[in-house]
């Protein structure tokens, strides 16, 4: 398994960007990249937050990361961080090795599941699915998505009140969009488009890690907002029940019935 650490450095008056620039120009970044076990060490600059810099730091094992933490590089990095008086937010993910499919298999195998068994979805798989939603593209990278993971008995009972389409799934992802954050232009808001892209990413990643799923639009949005006490600016777009299909579920016989490519695409 490999480890990915997302570190958000936040400062004032451009100090975070200055820190990243000095890390790169001083050669520290290249030295870390050359350390044994490093798979990625790269800075990103979010458009919607000019005072924050994101470092994606990936290692092939915990042992490799531990050696990095004990290396002379760490002392230099800490000194630079203190020099610019930066605050840090750290997110760490363990990437579990699974029988991942290639993309061609994923897009052909994903199908709607309308009958789930009682088996719960493993936490590490749920996090991988959510990570796919976090990485999904959104208009102007405003990232208005908000995803609620309903898996407690209380939460699932609320889902059943607002939709007949849970199909016994042990977990339901409530995919929402923050309308006050979504990009807007000339009266158009991208909130629904953004959430749809996020939902698609998560469904494909669910299929990739062997988790069955279905996109649900049949639910009472007003009732759902009331049941979960969602703020006015949080707009539910769809539900994604996830789990493992029941042994006797035969699937949708129309799944492989697709229009010919020439009917949906045209070169102009």
Residue, then its C-alpha position, 0 to 999 in steps of 0.5 A: x500500500x502507498x500513502x498520500x499526504x495532502x498538506x495545505x499551507x496557508x499564510x498571509x500576503x502571499x507567504x504560502x506561495x513564497x514558501x513554495x517558490x523557495x522550496x522549489x528554487x532552493x532544490x529542496x523539492x528535487x531532493x525530496x523527489x530523489x529520496x527512496x520511495x517518493x512517488x510524488x512531491x508537487x505544489x498546487x495553487x488553488x485559484x479560489x484561495x490565493x493564500x493557500x498552497x497545496x502539497x501532494x506528497x506520495x510515498x510507496x510505503x509507511x517505512x519510506x515516509x518514516x525515513x523521510x521524516x528522519x532525513x536532514x530535509x525535514x529540518x530544512x523544510x520546517x525552518x522554511x515553514x516557520x520562516x513564512x509563519x504558515x499554518x498547516x492542515x494535513x490529510x493522509x490517505x492510505x491507498x489500499x491495493x485492490x483489483x483495479x480495473x482498467x478504464x475501458x472495463x469500468x465504463x463498460x461494467x458499471x451498471x445500475x444495481x436495484x437489489x443489494x445484499x446486507x454486506x457493508x462497504x469497507x471504509x477504505x473503499x468509501x474513502x476512495x470513492x469520496x476521494x474521486x468526488x473530491x478530485x472531480x473537475x468543477x466550473x472554475x474549480x470552485x468545488x461546491x460539492x458537498x457529500x453526505x454519507x448516510x450509513x447509520x440506521x437513523x440516516x437510512x430510515x430518513x432516506x427511506x422516508x424521502x425515496x423508495x429507491x434505496x434498494x436495501x443499500x447499506x450506504x447512500x451518498x447524498x450528493x449536494x452542491x453549495x449554490x452560494x459557492x458554485x460558479x455563476x454567469x448571466x443567470x446560470x449556476x453550475x451547481x447541478x452540472x458540478x454535482x453531476x460530474x462529481x457523482x459520475x466520478x464516484x460511481x466510476x470509482x465505486x465500480x473500479x473498486x468492486x462496489x455496486x451502485x445506482x444513480x437516483x433522482x427519484x426523491x423528495x428534495x424538500x423532504x430530504x433537506x428537512x430530514x437532514x436539516x440542510x442549509x438553504x444554500x445546500x441543494x441535493x442533486x442525486x442519491x447514490x446507493x452503494x453496496x454489493x448486489x444481491x446474489x439473485x439480482x439479474x441486472x438490467x436486461x437493457x444495459x448493453x442496448x446502446x445506440x450506434x456511435x454514428x447516431x450520437x456523434x458527428x464530425x463537423 
